[in-house]
Amino acid sequence: MSSPTLELFHRIADPQSATARRFVTDHQLEDRVRFRNLTYPEVEADWRRLGGQSSPALWDGTHLHQGAEAVVARLLAVVNLGRDAS
């Protein structure tokens, strides 16, 4: 059974977004995390529809985790718990 893809809403020039992107690449989660650049109107619309107010933000299919600390904590759970956690 495959785990759902996580969506990382980010801004290229934002240092906190860079922290979240770096965590994804450092922990080889590229196969699980879809990067969504908030520069694009359709991406921003999706982010706002999910309740987005700050970036980075990670949608796990149930909850939007906002801010670098929350995003990294959620991604750490993916790494530590067999690459899947709610």
C-alpha positions in Angstrom: 0.0 0.0 0.0 1.5 3.3 -1.0 1.4 6.4 1.2 -0.2 9.6 0.0 1.9 12.4 -1.5 2.5 15.3 0.8 2.3 18.8 -0.7 4.8 21.5 0.4 3.5 25.0 -0.4 6.6 27.3 -0.4 8.1 30.5 -1.7 11.4 30.4 -3.4 13.0 33.5 -1.8 11.6 32.7 1.7 14.3 31.4 4.2 11.8 29.3 6.1 10.6 27.7 2.9 14.2 26.9 2.1 14.5 25.2 5.4 11.5 23.0 4.6 12.8 22.2 1.1 16.2 21.4 2.4 14.7 18.9 5.0 12.9 17.1 2.1 16.1 16.8 0.0 18.4 16.0 3.0 16.0 13.1 4.0 15.4 11.9 0.5 11.7 12.5 0.6 11.4 13.8 -2.9 9.3 10.7 -3.9 6.8 11.6 -1.2 6.6 15.4 -1.2 5.3 17.5 -4.1 6.8 21.0 -4.1 4.1 23.7 -4.8 5.5 27.1 -5.5 3.1 29.9 -4.3 4.2 32.1 -7.2 1.6 30.4 -9.3 -2.0 31.6 -8.9 -3.5 28.1 -9.0 -1.1 26.9 -6.3 -1.9 29.9 -4.1 -5.7 29.2 -4.7 -5.2 25.6 -3.5 -3.2 26.8 -0.5 -5.9 29.3 0.5 -8.6 26.8 0.0 -6.8 24.5 2.5 -6.6 27.4 5.0 -3.2 28.7 4.1 -2.0 31.8 5.9 1.8 31.3 6.2 4.5 29.6 4.3 5.9 27.1 4.2 2.9 24.9 4.7 2.6 21.1 4.3 -0.7 19.4 3.4 -0.8 15.8 4.5 -4.2 15.0 3.1 -5.9 15.9 6.4 -4.2 18.9 7.9 -2.3 21.9 6.7 0.9 22.3 8.9 2.0 25.9 8.7 5.4 27.4 9.4 8.9 25.8 9.1 8.8 24.3 12.6 5.5 22.6 12.1 6.4 21.4 8.6 9.7 19.9 9.7 8.0 18.3 12.7 5.5 16.6 10.4 8.2 15.5 7.9 10.3 14.2 10.8 7.3 12.0 11.7 7.3 10.6 8.2 11.0 9.8 8.4 10.8 8.3 11.9 7.6 6.3 11.5 8.2 4.4 8.3 7.5 7.3 6.0 3.9 7.6 7.0 2.2 9.3 9.9 -0.9 11.4 10.5 
